[in-house]
Amino acid sequence: MKIILTVTLIVLLFSGLKAQNVTELQKYYSGKTNWDDQSGTLTFETSGKLVFDRQDTCFNYFWNVPPEVKKIVINKNTKVTAGFHTYADCTIEGKDRKTSIIYGTPEQSWANNRKIVAWKYSHILNHAGVLRMNNLSMIDPYSFFVRSFNQLAHLKNCDFIDYRGGHHNHSDGFAGGDGSTVDNCYFATGDDAIKLYADMTITNTTIEMVKNCVPIQLGWGNYSDGAVGNFKNLTIIGDSGRGNSDNAIISGRRGKYTVTVNIDGCNIRNRNAVLVSLWDETMTLKGEIKNAKIDVGAYSNRRTAGTDKLVVCGNKERKSKYDCK
């Protein structure tokens, strides 16, 4: 415990922030909560909004969770308008997937409007420790839904939905460190749904391509080099996407890297999309897609950029439709 507390303190000091204890959270949250000191569990019992009183007013909506909080629980039929930044092992779970809700804002372009760095204000941001999220919905986040860059995180039975539409919401779905997992989740995000920057496993998951959504983002920089994404039972639907990235299913936007995408079992349907888009000659896509039903508008519109070594249905033939077992 002393080691965890020390590491947490160092991280907080380095980021210029201060953890708020449970009493402070309860003071500034408008709904009802319950704290169980024995188990380290904080339960949000009723809907409400968190607004701290800080010099950086953009951080007023985010709780820097102290390490004594091991679990955050959201009751059924409860909408918690608040963000959580964690610095030690923590589980965030709902009592009901559809009605236990973490909410953000109806405002479009929340981060851009304030001229702040979007990822620093991720709705859920894991700085250290293992983050687990289970059985809840996140809707219209302030910025990224869940960011656990270089840190382990596990998402299970969750919905991540941006109902606002449009660009510049920075509502990226998930970025996790090596070994992170996503299982039985649904994404309808207004930005990159899965940021494949590390070795991750994604199973039984559906991604809906709403406006500005990229299902699998390979990277905006060199940091994803060597990453391997293993997908199983992946469904991708919708009729939109990010137009200025070719409405791509798998998109490499910028950087020098080699990333591997393996998909075993998928149903991909978007006639307005392309399967692969690699923008820079310095990027390489490897991997295999098998047990697939794919129906897109074209394989790719960028045949001269990047190196595409992806094998689909046992061959390298580039088509808009595949059906193989």
Order of alpha helices (4+ residues) and beta strands (2+ residues): alpha-alpha-beta-beta-beta-beta-beta-beta-beta-beta-beta-alpha-beta-beta-beta-beta-beta-beta-beta-beta-beta-beta-beta-beta-beta-beta-beta-beta-beta
